[in-house]
Amino acid sequence: MVQVHATGFSFSLQSPPYPGWMEVTNEARKLWDVCRSALALREFRSIEVRFVNALEIAGGLSDLGLYFRTPPSSPGQIPGVLESFYNRWILALQNPTCHATIVQTLRPMRISSVKRVLLDIAVEERPAEALDEPTLWNELDALRDKAHEIFRGILTEDAYSSLP
């Protein structure tokens, strides 16, 4: 999917199979080249990489600690069974112009009773100075690396090693 508007350009993949990062950025560059002249953008003030993953949980929600380093839990000693959750963190990263927004929530079930946890990681940079185009693509690669580092840090070793 491509979104083009007066102040920007977005490129995203909606459904599997997902190609590797190089294929994605190559396709985004091709589409960007087509849109660039129409947009007449001269500088980049904000760039973002976002990954949304739906992770299937084999057990019930009480097993989330097997998968996530920061699983949701009931507050204090309140009895009850976890039915749903929505956790959102915004992290200032080491670079003062960069932050990550992480959302962890239960995705509504479709047909099966398998629980799916939605893990949405967006890493955004708003540089102090505008980026030129060659720097833009290098910075996108760096943001992708940071998003993957966050993804690996959220999952337990067992969960991460079981991914396809």
N, C-alpha and C positions, 0 to 999 in steps of 0.2 A: 504494500500500500504506500502511496506517495501522497503527501499533503503539501501543497504549495500555497503560500499566502504572501501578502505584501511585505512582511517582515521576516519570512523564514521558509524553511524547507525541512520536511520530515520524511524519513523512509523507514518502513517497518515490514517485518514478516509476520504473517498472522497464523499460519498453520504449518505443521510438519509436512514433509521432511525439511529440516533446517540445514542449509549448507554451512560450510565453515566460515569463519570471520572474513577471510580473504575474499571469498565469493560474494559475501554480503557487501563489503566495502567497495568491491569492484562494480557491482550493480548500482550501488548508491552513487558512485562517482559518475557513471554513465548517465543516470537520470539527472544528477546535479548539473552536468554539462549541458543537457537539454534545457534545463530551467534557469540556469545562471543569467543568461542575457535578458530573459523576460523579467526577472526579479531585480536586476541591476543592483544587487547587494555589493557593497564595496568592502565591508569589514564584518567580522564575526565577533559579537559581544557575548554570546552564550552558546555552549555546545553541551550535548548530553548523550550518554549512552544508557539505554534502559533494557533490562532483561526481565521478562516475566516468565516464570516457570510454574507449572502445576505438578506438584509432587504427590504421587499416590502413597497413601499410608495404609499398610497392610492391616495393622491392628486398629483398635479404636483410638479415640483422641487421648485416652490415658497413656498411650504408648508414644506420644510425641517426643518425650525425652530421649527416646532411642534414636531419633532423627535430627533433632535441633538442639543446639547448645543453649538456647534461650527459649524453651517451650513455654506456652502460656500455662498458667495455673490458677486455681481458685485462690481468692484472697484470704490469707490467714487460715483460720480453722473453720471456715464456713463450709458446712456439708453441702454436697451437690455434685452433679455430674456435668462436666464441661460439654456444652452443646455447640458453641460457636465462639469465635474470637476475632479480634482485629487489633494487631499491634503495629505501631508505626514509630520509626525512629528517624531522626534527622541527625546526621553526624557531620561535624566540621572535620574535614580531613587535614592532613599535615600542611597541605598547600592552602593558604588562607582564602584563596578564591575558589576552592573546590569543596563541594559537600555531597553527601550521599543520602538519599531517602530510601528507606527500606520498609516495606509493608509485608507483613506475614498475616494471612487470614485464611479462613476456611472457605473454600470455593463451593458453591452450591452443587449438590449431587445431581447428576443427570439421571441415568437409568439405573446404574448399579449402586450398591451400597458402599462402594469403596470411597473412603474419605480422600479428598484432594486438598492439599494446602497450597495456596497461591503464595509464591515468593516473588515479590516485585522489587527489583533493585535498580535505582536510577542514580547515576553519578553525573553531576553537572559541574561545569567549570564556567565561571564568569570572570575572565581574565581582566586585570587592571588595564591592560592595553589591548586594543583590537588585534585579532589574529589575522595573519595573511593566509591565503589558501593552502600553501604547502604545509604550514605549521598546523593548520586545522586538522588535516588527516593524521598527522603524527600524534596530535593531542587526543584525537578520537581513539587511536590505538592504546594510548596510555590510560584513558578512562575505561576502556574495555578491560584492561589488565586489572585495574582497581576494582571493577565490578566483580570480576572472577575471584579476586582475593577475598572480597566480602562474602561471596557465595560460599566459598570453601570454609570461611570462618564461621558461618552460621550453621552449617551441617556438621554432625558428628562424623568421625572417621568412618564408622560403619555405614552410615547413610551415603557418604560421598563415594566410598569404594563400591557401593552397590548400584550406582548410576550407570546407565548404558553409555 
